[in-house]
Amino acid sequence: MRRLPLFVIVFATLLAAAPTRAGGVEAYCPSLKWVLLAPPGGSAVQVIDVSRGVTPLATLRSRPRGAVLAVHVQAASRRVWVLADNGLDAHDGFSGRVLGHWAAPEGVRLDRLEADAVGRLTAWSGARPFEAVHGAAVLVPAGARVSWR
């Protein structure tokens, strides 16, 4: 009898439990074999390595963060991006340390996170795209020129 890899069993179990977890965030990064889970309305994201068993790596927390809306993993840097009600956070996927925070602009409600072909992230509010610019405190409209004067 063939044995299924453990990550397939864990992922199938998570999918089977999805109706009871409706509204939460679940993601899988196949290159790292990481499963990311956030409960419905929760602000913490669990990072679990399923390459050799089920190994919890980190819990990604940020005190002011609201409910998690989306997550994205940049495999090369092991960086995890977390989009929440109040903005976008970058975390180290192993330690959980917050590497950066970009607040949502005043009056903007973020709803999704997308990465383009080269890995640039865009946070969206309806049809309006926003980017996390290094050195900025808030997300800026995509393509906007930022002056530091």
QUINOR-V575012 format. One record per residue. N is the residue number from 1. D_LAST is the distance of its C-alpha to the last C-alpha in whole Angstrom. Layout:
BEGIN
n;d_last
N;D_LAST
N;D_LAST
END
This chain:
BEGIN
n;d_last
1;67
2;64
3;61
4;58
5;55
6;54
7;50
8;52
9;54
10;51
11;49
12;52
13;53
14;49
15;49
16;53
17;51
18;48
19;50
20;50
21;47
22;45
23;42
24;41
25;39
26;41
27;40
28;41
29;40
30;43
31;41
32;41
33;44
34;41
35;42
36;39
37;40
38;39
39;41
40;41
41;39
42;38
43;35
44;36
45;36
46;39
47;39
48;43
49;44
50;47
51;48
52;50
53;51
54;49
55;47
56;44
57;41
58;38
59;37
60;34
61;33
62;30
63;30
64;28
65;29
66;31
67;34
68;33
69;33
70;33
71;33
72;32
73;33
74;31
75;35
76;33
77;31
78;33
79;30
80;31
81;28
82;29
83;28
84;29
85;29
86;26
87;24
88;24
89;25
90;26
91;29
92;31
93;34
94;36
95;35
96;33
97;30
98;27
99;24
100;22
101;21
102;19
103;20
104;21
105;19
106;21
107;24
108;24
109;27
110;27
111;31
112;31
113;29
114;30
115;30
116;30
117;32
118;30
119;29
120;25
121;25
122;25
123;25
124;27
125;27
126;30
127;29
128;25
129;24
130;21
131;20
132;18
133;15
134;15
135;13
136;12
137;14
138;16
139;18
140;16
141;18
142;20
143;18
144;15
145;12
146;9
147;6
148;4
149;0
END
